[in-house]
Every structure is written in C-alpha cells, then in structure tokens.
Amino acid sequence: MAGSDALYGLGLDAKKIETMYYYMVLSRALDERMWILNRQGKSAFVISCQGQEGAQIGVAAALDPAVDWVAPYYRDLGVVLYFGMTPRDIMLGQLAKAEDPSSGGRQMPAHYGSRAHHILTGSSPVATQVPHAAGIAWAFKLRHQEAVAMTSLGEGSTNQGEFHEGLNFAAVHKLPLLVVVENNGFAISVPQSKEMAIQDVAARAAGYGIPGIVVRGSDPLAVYQAAHEARRRALAGDGPTLIEIKTHRFTPHSSDDDDRSYRTREQLTAEKKDDAVHLFRHWMVEQQLWDDEREKALRQRIRGEVDDATDYAEAAPYPDPASFLGHVYHT
C-alpha cells in the first residue's frame, strides 16, 4: 500500500480514504446481492465487479464527478456508484424495471448511463466506449473546459480496433483522456497468454507516443496516485495516458459462465489473498484510521442500503408493454 508521504501529498485525508473504502464495500455487497437474486431466478444476468473494486474506486476517486465524464465498461459498478448512481438505481436496472435510470428497463444489466452524473451510456460491443470517450475529451479541448474523460475496459477488449482508433486519435490531438485497462487476466475464458504476446498492455502506449503505466489493483492508493497524475497531465495539455491495472475477477465472467472449466479453485484461492477490500481495511487499521467498531457500523449501514434497494426494485413496476416500440421507430 502506498506510503503516507505520497498519500497526504496528493491531498487525501482520512475522510476521503473512508469514502473510498465505503464505495469498495458497497460495490462488493451490492454485487453479492445481485448474484443471490440471479440464483433465485429474479435477475436474468449478472456481470460482476468482485475483485476489481480497488481498481475502480482508486481511479474514480482521482476524478472530479462535477466536471469529468466517464465511459465505463460493464464491470464498473464501483465507478458509477462513486459518480452518483445509487443502489436503487443499480437494482432497478438489474431487475429491468421501468424506473431504471439507465434505460427504463430496456437494456441489459450493467449497461450504465446517466447524463446527470456524467456517465456515458454503454453498449454491448466491447471497446466502442474508447472512441466515444475520445470524442468527449475532444469536446472538452475545443470548448477549453477544465475536465477530462475516463474510459475503461478489460485487457481482452484492447485487441479490438476501436481501442487503437480511440487512442491514436487522442494521442494525435493531445486530448484530456484516461484510458484504463482493468486487466483481470481473462477475456471471458481466454487467459492473457493466449490473447496477446506481451505481458503488459501498457507497453502498447509506446506505439501512440503516450505514457503507459502499470499499477496493482489491490492497492487503491497506488491506483489513485496513477490516475491523479494522469489527470494532471491531461489538464496541462499533455494528452492521454494508458493505465493498466493488474487486478482479479473473483467470479465467473458472468452468471452464464462456469469458470471451473478454465481455472482451478487453487488459482482462485490464491488470487483472493490479494483482495483489495481486505488489504485496504488492514492498511487503514494499521494507520489508525479504522477499527472494528467502525467496520461493524459501516457493514450495518451498507446492509440497510442494499436491503432497501432490493425491496424497492422488487416492488417497482415493469415497463408498460405498450411502450415496447418506443425509441425504436420515428413517430
């Protein structure tokens, strides 16, 4: 975990650290509840962020939700919560209810979107969010706005053409863009060794003439420091940064996947020893920023928030079938 000099030098105080931990624990608890609902037959599909909370909150905490925009990928539950979406918002989308703020119950779960919270609506084809985020960053530059765009994706998605096109355009025009690769080692069931011939996706940054940084996702403070510096560079007019975060995926790719067919339980057990949620809490205790009493209170608070979101979404109505063709054909 990052040392105190770097920590306080970046302007992080105890309150901000507690906020980061809150969103990490909230992401984990909400994710776990969605899996339970799926197994109960109440939710059709879950795609999990468990294991990647440190990566997501470390980046999100370095941004300014008041001015910056994010174009997240489907696993970025922590990012969208930090940017202002509520557990109710998430659960309404998960259960495809009419009040779902992302799509009114029309999209797959985890396709987040909120203009009010500066979250660009996601789409299912992977990597398409990279040129979209580059477009937002270009608009910031043309309008002389002091803001950055951040987009994220898995390492498998970096093999798509849109990744190259978005990064190349952003590099040429020195756009205020952060491209974050949450590298959990698997593109669905394909390990990285069969996806690419390099060990670090960040090495690809050299081809665009921009910095490429590798950071460990189980250290949210190191992630924060990398994203904080990348944002500073972007606002200074120095262009985009490619940040690769080595992280873990503790669940199958989705609720429709069985990861036992491509990784052993021993491998998974070893990865869980590098859990950002547990390691961050341990560090906070060591720094005398946290204790068992605060932990108990936080867990009770989050349990209440997740229960409330679940109850609210389950009771909420589904979209009116008469609206099925809305937003499909011009009227």
C-alpha positions in Angstrom: 0.0 0.0 0.0 1.2 3.5 -0.8 3.1 5.3 1.9 1.8 8.2 3.9 4.0 10.8 2.2 2.6 10.1 -1.2 -0.9 9.8 0.3 -1.1 13.1 2.0 0.9 14.8 -0.7 -1.9 14.0 -3.1 -4.4 15.7 -0.8 -6.1 12.6 0.6 -7.3 13.0 4.1 -9.0 10.5 6.4 -12.5 11.4 5.2 -11.6 10.7 1.6 -10.0 7.4 2.5 -13.1 6.3 4.4 -15.2 7.4 1.4 -13.1 5.2 -0.9 -13.5 2.2 1.5 -17.2 2.8 1.7 -17.7 2.6 -2.0 -15.5 -0.5 -2.3 -17.5 -2.3 0.4 -20.8 -1.1 -1.1 -19.8 -2.3 -4.5 -19.0 -5.8 -3.1 -22.2 -6.1 -1.1 -24.4 -4.9 -3.9 -22.7 -7.3 -6.3 -23.1 -10.2 -4.0 -26.8 -9.4 -3.6 -27.3 -9.4 -7.4 -25.8 -12.8 -7.6 -28.3 -14.1 -5.0 -31.2 -12.6 -6.9 -29.9 -14.3 -10.1 -29.7 -17.7 -8.3 -33.3 -17.1 -7.1 -34.5 -16.6 -10.7 -35.3 -12.9 -10.1 -32.5 -11.5 -12.1 -31.6 -12.8 -15.6 -28.0 -11.8 -15.9 -25.1 -10.6 -13.6 -21.7 -9.5 -14.6 -19.5 -9.0 -11.6 -17.0 -6.5 -10.3 -15.9 -8.6 -7.3 -12.1 -8.4 -7.1 -11.8 -5.1 -9.1 -13.2 -2.7 -6.5 -9.7 -1.3 -5.7 -9.0 -0.6 -9.3 -12.3 1.1 -9.9 -12.5 3.3 -6.8 -8.9 4.2 -7.0 -9.5 5.7 -10.4 -12.9 7.3 -9.7 -11.6 9.0 -6.5 -8.9 10.8 -8.5 -11.5 12.3 -10.9 -14.0 15.1 -10.3 -17.6 14.0 -10.8 -18.7 17.6 -11.0 -16.9 18.2 -14.3 -15.3 15.0 -15.6 -17.1 12.3 -17.6 -16.7 8.6 -17.6 -17.5 6.0 -20.3 -17.4 2.8 -18.1 -17.5 -0.8 -19.2 -20.0 -3.3 -17.9 -17.9 -4.4 -14.9 -17.5 -0.8 -13.5 -20.1 -0.9 -10.7 -17.7 0.9 -8.3 -17.1 3.7 -10.8 -20.8 4.5 -11.4 -21.6 4.4 -7.7 -18.8 6.8 -7.0 -20.1 9.1 -9.7 -23.5 9.3 -8.1 -25.7 6.4 -9.1 -27.5 4.9 -6.1 -28.0 1.3 -5.0 -31.7 1.7 -6.0 -30.6 2.9 -9.5 -28.4 -0.2 -9.9 -31.0 -2.6 -8.7 -33.8 -1.1 -10.8 -31.6 -1.7 -13.9 -30.7 -5.2 -12.7 -34.3 -6.2 -12.5 -35.3 -4.3 -15.7 -37.9 -2.1 -14.0 -39.5 1.0 -15.6 -37.7 3.4 -13.2 -34.3 2.1 -14.3 -32.4 5.4 -14.9 -30.1 3.9 -17.5 -32.6 2.7 -20.0 -36.1 2.4 -18.4 -35.6 -1.4 -18.2 -34.7 -1.7 -21.9 -31.0 -2.6 -21.7 -29.1 -5.5 -20.3 -27.9 -5.1 -16.7 -24.6 -3.2 -16.1 -25.1 -1.0 -19.2 -24.9 2.1 -17.1 -25.8 5.6 -18.3 -26.7 8.9 -16.6 -26.3 12.4 -18.1 -26.9 13.9 -14.7 -24.0 12.0 -13.3 -21.7 12.4 -16.3 -21.9 8.7 -17.2 -21.9 8.0 -20.9 -24.4 5.2 -21.8 -22.6 2.0 -22.6 -23.2 -0.5 -25.3 -22.6 -4.2 -25.6 -19.9 -4.3 -28.3 -16.7 -4.1 -26.3 -14.2 -1.2 -26.8 -16.7 1.1 -28.5 -16.6 3.3 -25.5 -12.9 4.3 -26.2 -13.6 6.4 -29.3 -16.7 7.8 -27.6 -14.7 8.9 -24.7 -12.1 10.4 -27.0 -14.9 12.4 -28.6 -15.9 13.8 -25.2 -12.3 14.7 -24.5 -12.1 16.4 -27.9 -15.2 18.4 -27.0 -13.5 19.5 -23.7 -10.5 20.7 -25.6 -12.5 22.6 -28.2 -14.5 24.3 -25.5 -11.5 25.0 -23.4 -13.1 23.1 -20.4 -11.0 22.1 -17.5 -12.2 18.5 -17.4 -11.1 15.0 -18.5 -12.8 11.9 -19.8 -12.1 8.5 -18.5 -12.9 5.2 -20.2 -12.2 1.7 -19.0 -12.2 -1.8 -20.5 -10.8 -5.3 -20.0 -7.5 -6.4 -21.4 -9.2 -8.6 -24.0 -11.0 -5.6 -25.4 -7.7 -3.9 -26.2 -7.4 -6.2 -29.2 -10.4 -4.5 -30.8 -9.9 -1.9 -33.5 -11.8 0.8 -31.5 -9.1 0.7 -28.8 -6.5 1.6 -31.4 -8.6 4.2 -33.2 -9.6 6.0 -30.0 -6.1 6.0 -28.5 -4.5 7.1 -31.8 -6.9 10.0 -32.2 -6.5 11.1 -28.6 -2.7 10.9 -28.8 -2.5 12.9 -32.1 -4.7 15.7 -30.7 -3.4 15.5 -27.1 -6.8 15.1 -25.7 -7.6 15.0 -21.9 -8.3 11.3 -21.8 -7.5 8.5 -19.4 -7.8 5.0 -20.8 -7.9 2.5 -18.0 -7.4 -1.2 -18.6 -8.7 -3.4 -15.8 -6.6 -6.5 -16.5 -8.1 -9.4 -14.6 -6.2 -11.9 -16.7 -9.1 -13.4 -18.7 -11.1 -12.4 -21.7 -14.1 -14.4 -20.7 -12.4 -17.9 -20.6 -9.2 -17.0 -22.6 -6.1 -16.3 -20.5 -4.0 -13.3 -21.4 -1.1 -15.5 -22.6 -3.5 -16.6 -25.5 -4.8 -13.1 -26.1 -1.5 -11.2 -26.8 2.2 -11.8 -27.0 3.1 -9.1 -24.4 2.9 -9.2 -20.6 1.8 -5.6 -20.1 -1.0 -4.0 -22.1 0.6 -0.7 -21.1 3.5 -1.4 -23.4 1.2 -0.6 -26.3 1.2 3.1 -25.2 4.6 3.5 -26.8 3.1 3.0 -30.2 1.0 6.1 -29.6 3.7 8.2 -28.0 2.0 8.4 -24.7 2.8 7.2 -21.2 1.8 3.6 -20.3 1.6 2.8 -16.6 1.2 -0.5 -14.8 -0.2 -0.5 -11.3 -1.5 -3.1 -8.9 -5.3 -3.1 -8.4 -5.2 -4.4 -4.8 -3.5 -1.1 -3.8 -6.2 1.6 -4.3 -3.8 4.3 -3.2 -1.3 3.5 -5.9 -4.2 3.4 -8.4 -5.3 6.8 -7.2 -1.8 8.2 -7.5 -1.5 7.0 -11.1 -4.9 8.3 -12.1 -4.3 11.6 -10.2 -1.1 12.2 -12.1 -2.7 11.2 -15.5 -5.5 13.7 -14.8 -2.9 16.4 -14.0 -1.1 15.7 -17.3 -4.3 15.8 -19.2 -5.4 19.1 -17.8 -1.9 20.5 -18.5 -2.4 19.8 -22.2 0.0 16.8 -22.3 -2.5 14.4 -23.7 -3.8 10.9 -22.8 -2.4 8.3 -20.5 -2.9 4.5 -20.7 -3.2 3.0 -17.2 -3.1 -0.8 -16.9 -4.4 -2.1 -13.5 -3.5 -5.6 -12.7 -6.5 -6.9 -10.9 -8.6 -10.1 -10.3 -12.0 -11.4 -11.2 -13.3 -13.5 -8.3 -16.4 -14.7 -10.1 -17.1 -16.3 -13.4 -17.2 -13.9 -16.4 -20.9 -13.7 -15.9 -23.8 -15.6 -14.3 -23.9 -17.6 -17.6 -20.3 -18.8 -17.3 -18.6 -21.6 -15.4 -15.1 -20.6 -14.7 -14.2 -24.1 -13.3 -13.6 -25.2 -16.9 -10.6 -22.9 -17.4 -9.1 -22.1 -13.9 -8.6 -24.2 -10.9 -10.0 -23.5 -7.4 -6.4 -23.3 -6.2 -5.7 -20.5 -8.6 -8.8 -18.6 -7.4 -8.0 -19.1 -3.8 -4.5 -17.7 -4.4 -6.0 -14.6 -6.1 -8.4 -13.9 -3.3 -5.4 -13.4 -0.9 -4.8 -10.2 -2.9 -8.3 -8.8 -2.3 -8.2 -5.0 -2.3 -11.2 -4.7 0.1 -9.5 -6.8 2.8 -6.0 -5.3 2.2 -7.3 -1.7 2.2 -9.1 -2.3 5.5 -6.0 -3.8 7.0 -3.9 -0.8 6.0 -6.5 1.6 7.4 -6.3 -0.2 10.8 -2.5 0.0 10.7 -2.7 3.7 10.1 -5.2 4.0 13.0 -7.8 5.3 10.6 -10.2 2.4 11.2 -11.3 -0.1 13.9 -13.8 -2.9 14.5 -16.5 -0.7 15.8 -16.4 1.5 12.6 -16.3 -1.6 10.5 -19.4 -3.0 12.2 -21.3 0.3 11.8 -20.3 0.5 8.1 -21.4 -3.0 7.4 -24.8 -2.4 9.1 -25.3 0.8 7.1 -24.5 -0.9 3.8 -26.6 -3.9 4.6 -29.5 -1.5 5.1 -28.8 0.3 1.8 -28.7 -2.9 -0.2 -31.8 -4.3 1.5 -33.6 -1.0 0.7 -32.5 -1.1 -2.9 -33.6 -4.7 -3.3 -37.0 -4.2 -1.7 -37.6 -1.0 -3.7 -36.7 -2.6 -7.0 -38.6 -5.8 -6.4 -41.8 -3.8 -5.7 -41.3 -1.4 -8.6 -43.4 -1.9 -11.8 -42.0 -3.3 -15.0 -42.3 -1.1 -18.2 -45.7 -1.0 -19.8 -45.7 -3.5 -22.7 -47.4 -0.8 -24.8 -44.2 1.2 -24.8 -42.2 -1.7 -26.3 -41.6 0.1 -29.7 -40.8 3.4 -28.1 -37.4 4.9 -29.2 -37.2 2.3 -31.9 -39.1 3.9 -34.8 -39.6 7.5 -35.6 -43.1 8.7 -34.8 
